[in-house]
Amino acid sequence: MKMMLNVSTRAIGFVMVVGLVAGCGGATTPTAAPTAMMEKEAPTVEAMPAKSTEDAMMANETPTADAMMAKETPTGDAMMHDETPMADSTMAKETPAGDAMMMPGWLSAELVDARSGETFKIADFKGKVVLVEAMAVWCHNCLNQQQEVKRLHENLGQREDFVSVGLGIDSNESADLLKSFVDKNGFDWMYAISPVEVARELGQLYGAQFLNPPSTPMLIVDRAGEVHPLPFGVKSAQALEDALQPYLQ
């Protein structure tokens, strides 16, 4: 009986020893786990600097910026290249436009002097002052106005730098009819029948009333070829002289 107790006591002691050993072994397991985690995390942290987000961004941004610069430079050059001919083209177009404004087309139209039969252009008198009256043979106001022009010529005397032109704008009137009218009234300056295109341009440039003879439309062409319309209505010789004086000086 004593032997059985001893055996049992030893067995229990053995079991307790095994349990303690097992307990110690179980206690060491959690200690090993953090170590393994640290061992796994350490290389991850060390690997990140080698391939950091900032480095990756910089690596990606550099070629992107270079690509943008590479694209922007030729674009700017292309713009400069395109703008230059456009500016030249504009300048090329502006020059004739400016000349056209200074010298309207009707000034260069060919006219035939009803008195002499000679061909002339008002542009031929560039450097002189020209008084132009749009008129018609049947127009009573026109006759009154031309009588004032006759007095104007008498007041000014013979001037080489002054010319008067009576421009018949009624397309139904002929050069022969105009000549008879001029000779009958003793008007000794130039008269001509206006071509249709001249009458049309006068109306476009200075207004439709310029094609209405009873309005006695008149204009002054100065020495440079610039046109200055005068007020409508019959103008006295003195009023005409006053209007012409700034251009005759």
C-alpha positions as CSV (number, residue, x, y, z in Angstrom):
1,M,0.0,0.0,0.0
2,K,2.8,2.3,0.8
3,M,4.4,1.5,-2.4
4,M,1.3,2.3,-4.4
5,L,1.2,5.7,-2.7
6,N,4.7,6.4,-3.5
7,V,4.1,5.4,-7.1
8,S,1.0,7.6,-7.3
9,T,2.9,10.4,-5.7
10,R,5.6,10.1,-8.3
11,A,3.1,9.9,-11.1
12,I,1.4,13.1,-9.9
13,G,4.7,14.8,-9.6
14,F,5.7,13.7,-13.1
15,V,2.4,15.0,-14.4
16,M,2.9,18.3,-12.7
17,V,6.5,18.6,-14.0
18,V,5.2,17.9,-17.5
19,G,2.5,20.5,-17.0
20,L,4.9,23.1,-15.9
21,V,7.2,22.3,-18.8
22,A,4.2,22.5,-21.1
23,G,3.1,25.8,-19.5
24,C,6.6,27.2,-19.9
25,G,6.6,26.1,-23.6
26,G,3.2,27.8,-24.1
27,A,4.5,31.0,-22.5
28,T,7.4,31.2,-24.8
29,T,5.2,31.1,-27.9
30,P,3.7,34.6,-27.6
31,T,7.2,35.9,-27.1
32,A,8.4,34.4,-30.3
33,A,5.4,35.7,-32.3
34,P,6.2,39.5,-31.8
35,T,9.8,38.6,-32.7
36,A,8.7,37.1,-36.0
37,M,6.5,40.1,-36.7
38,M,9.3,42.5,-36.0
39,E,11.5,40.4,-38.3
40,K,8.9,40.6,-41.0
41,E,8.2,44.4,-40.5
42,A,11.8,45.4,-40.4
43,P,12.5,44.6,-44.1
44,T,9.2,46.2,-45.1
45,V,10.2,49.5,-43.4
46,E,13.7,49.3,-44.8
47,A,12.4,48.6,-48.3
48,M,10.2,51.6,-48.3
49,P,13.0,54.3,-48.4
50,A,14.5,52.5,-51.3
51,K,11.3,52.9,-53.2
52,S,9.6,55.8,-51.4
53,T,6.5,57.5,-52.6
54,E,8.2,60.8,-52.9
55,D,11.0,59.3,-55.0
56,A,8.4,57.6,-57.2
57,M,6.5,60.8,-57.6
58,M,9.7,62.7,-58.4
59,A,10.7,60.0,-60.9
60,N,7.3,60.3,-62.5
61,E,7.0,64.1,-62.4
62,T,10.4,64.8,-64.0
63,P,9.6,63.2,-67.4
64,T,6.1,64.7,-67.2
65,A,7.5,68.2,-66.7
66,D,10.0,67.6,-69.4
67,A,7.3,66.3,-71.7
68,M,5.3,69.4,-71.0
69,M,8.2,71.7,-71.7
70,A,8.9,69.8,-74.9
71,K,5.4,70.3,-76.0
72,E,5.1,74.0,-75.0
73,T,8.2,75.1,-76.7
74,P,7.2,74.1,-80.2
75,T,3.7,75.4,-79.6
76,G,5.1,78.9,-78.7
77,D,7.3,78.8,-81.8
78,A,4.4,77.7,-83.9
79,M,2.3,80.6,-82.6
80,M,5.1,83.1,-83.3
81,H,5.6,81.6,-86.8
82,D,1.8,81.8,-87.5
83,E,1.4,85.3,-86.1
84,T,4.1,86.9,-88.2
85,P,2.6,86.2,-91.6
86,M,-0.8,87.1,-90.4
87,A,0.5,90.5,-89.3
88,D,2.3,90.9,-92.6
89,S,-0.8,89.9,-94.4
90,T,-2.9,92.5,-92.5
91,M,-0.3,95.2,-93.2
92,A,-0.4,94.3,-96.9
93,K,-4.2,94.6,-96.9
94,E,-4.3,97.8,-94.9
95,T,-2.1,99.8,-97.3
96,P,-4.3,99.7,-100.4
97,A,-7.3,100.3,-98.1
98,G,-5.8,103.4,-96.8
99,D,-5.1,104.6,-100.3
100,A,-8.6,103.9,-101.4
101,M,-10.0,106.0,-98.5
102,M,-7.8,108.9,-99.5
103,M,-8.8,108.7,-103.2
104,P,-12.4,107.5,-103.9
105,G,-12.8,105.5,-107.1
106,W,-15.1,108.1,-108.8
107,L,-12.2,110.6,-108.9
108,S,-10.4,108.3,-111.3
109,A,-13.3,107.7,-113.6
110,E,-13.0,108.9,-117.1
111,L,-15.2,111.9,-118.0
112,V,-15.8,113.7,-121.3
113,D,-15.8,117.5,-121.3
114,A,-19.1,118.5,-123.0
115,R,-17.6,121.7,-124.3
116,S,-14.3,120.5,-125.7
117,G,-14.9,116.7,-126.1
118,E,-11.7,116.0,-124.3
119,T,-11.4,113.1,-121.8
120,F,-10.3,113.9,-118.2
121,K,-10.4,112.6,-114.7
122,I,-10.9,114.7,-111.6
123,A,-7.8,112.8,-110.2
124,D,-5.8,114.6,-112.9
125,F,-6.2,117.8,-110.9
126,K,-4.5,116.5,-107.8
127,G,-2.6,119.3,-106.2
128,K,-5.4,121.7,-107.2
129,V,-8.7,122.5,-105.4
130,V,-11.7,121.3,-107.3
131,L,-15.4,122.4,-106.9
132,V,-17.8,119.8,-108.1
133,E,-21.6,120.3,-108.5
134,A,-24.0,117.5,-109.3
135,M,-26.7,119.1,-111.5
136,A,-29.2,118.6,-114.3
137,V,-30.2,120.9,-117.2
138,W,-33.9,120.9,-116.2
139,C,-33.1,121.9,-112.6
140,H,-33.9,125.6,-111.8
141,N,-32.0,125.5,-108.5
142,C,-29.0,124.2,-110.3
143,L,-29.1,127.1,-112.7
144,N,-29.2,129.6,-109.8
145,Q,-26.3,127.8,-108.2
146,Q,-24.2,127.9,-111.3
147,Q,-24.8,131.6,-111.6
148,E,-23.3,131.9,-108.2
149,V,-20.3,129.8,-109.3
150,K,-19.9,132.2,-112.2
151,R,-19.7,135.1,-109.7
152,L,-17.2,133.1,-107.6
153,H,-14.9,132.7,-110.6
154,E,-15.1,136.5,-111.2
155,N,-14.2,137.1,-107.6
156,L,-11.3,134.7,-107.5
157,G,-9.9,135.7,-110.9
158,Q,-7.8,133.4,-113.0
159,R,-6.3,130.9,-110.6
160,E,-4.3,128.0,-111.9
161,D,-4.9,126.0,-108.7
162,F,-8.7,126.1,-108.9
163,V,-11.0,124.1,-111.1
164,S,-14.8,123.9,-111.3
165,V,-16.7,120.8,-112.7
166,G,-20.4,120.6,-113.4
167,L,-21.4,116.9,-113.3
168,G,-24.7,116.0,-115.0
169,I,-26.2,113.2,-113.0
170,D,-29.5,112.7,-115.0
171,S,-28.9,109.7,-117.2
172,N,-31.6,110.8,-119.6
173,E,-29.5,113.9,-120.6
174,S,-26.9,113.8,-123.3
175,A,-23.6,115.6,-123.7
176,D,-25.0,117.6,-126.6
177,L,-27.9,118.9,-124.5
178,L,-25.5,119.7,-121.7
179,K,-23.3,121.6,-124.1
180,S,-26.2,123.7,-125.4
181,F,-27.2,124.6,-121.8
182,V,-23.6,125.6,-121.0
183,D,-23.1,127.8,-124.1
184,K,-26.5,129.4,-123.7
185,N,-25.7,130.6,-120.1
186,G,-22.1,131.5,-120.7
187,F,-20.6,129.0,-118.2
188,D,-16.9,128.6,-119.2
189,W,-15.8,125.8,-116.8
190,M,-15.8,122.1,-117.3
191,Y,-19.0,120.0,-117.6
192,A,-19.5,116.3,-118.1
193,I,-22.2,113.7,-118.0
194,S,-21.7,111.4,-115.0
195,P,-21.3,107.7,-115.8
196,V,-23.8,105.5,-114.0
197,E,-21.1,104.0,-111.8
198,V,-19.9,107.4,-110.7
199,A,-23.5,108.5,-109.8
200,R,-24.0,105.3,-107.8
201,E,-20.7,105.8,-105.9
202,L,-21.6,109.4,-105.1
203,G,-24.9,108.3,-103.6
204,Q,-23.2,105.5,-101.6
205,L,-20.5,107.7,-100.2
206,Y,-22.3,111.0,-99.5
207,G,-26.0,110.0,-99.4
208,A,-28.9,109.6,-101.7
209,Q,-29.7,113.3,-101.6
210,F,-26.5,113.9,-103.5
211,L,-28.3,112.5,-106.5
212,N,-31.2,114.9,-106.2
213,P,-30.2,118.0,-108.4
214,P,-32.7,120.5,-106.8
215,S,-30.8,120.0,-103.5
216,T,-27.8,121.6,-105.3
217,P,-25.3,119.1,-103.9
218,M,-21.7,120.3,-104.1
219,L,-18.4,119.1,-102.7
220,I,-14.8,120.3,-102.6
221,V,-11.8,118.0,-103.5
222,D,-8.7,119.4,-101.8
223,R,-5.2,119.3,-103.0
224,A,-4.5,115.9,-101.5
225,G,-7.6,114.3,-103.1
226,E,-9.7,114.3,-99.9
227,V,-13.4,115.1,-100.4
228,H,-15.4,117.6,-98.4
229,P,-19.2,117.7,-99.0
230,L,-20.9,121.1,-98.6
231,P,-24.3,121.9,-97.1
232,F,-27.3,121.4,-99.4
233,G,-29.2,124.3,-100.9
234,V,-28.2,127.2,-103.1
235,K,-24.9,128.7,-101.8
236,S,-23.9,132.3,-102.6
237,A,-20.6,133.2,-104.3
238,Q,-19.4,134.5,-100.9
239,A,-20.4,131.4,-99.0
240,L,-18.5,129.3,-101.6
241,E,-15.4,131.5,-101.4
242,D,-15.5,131.2,-97.6
243,A,-15.7,127.4,-97.8
244,L,-12.9,127.2,-100.4
245,Q,-10.5,129.6,-98.7
246,P,-9.0,127.1,-96.2
247,Y,-8.0,124.8,-99.1
248,L,-6.8,127.6,-101.4
249,Q,-4.4,129.0,-98.9
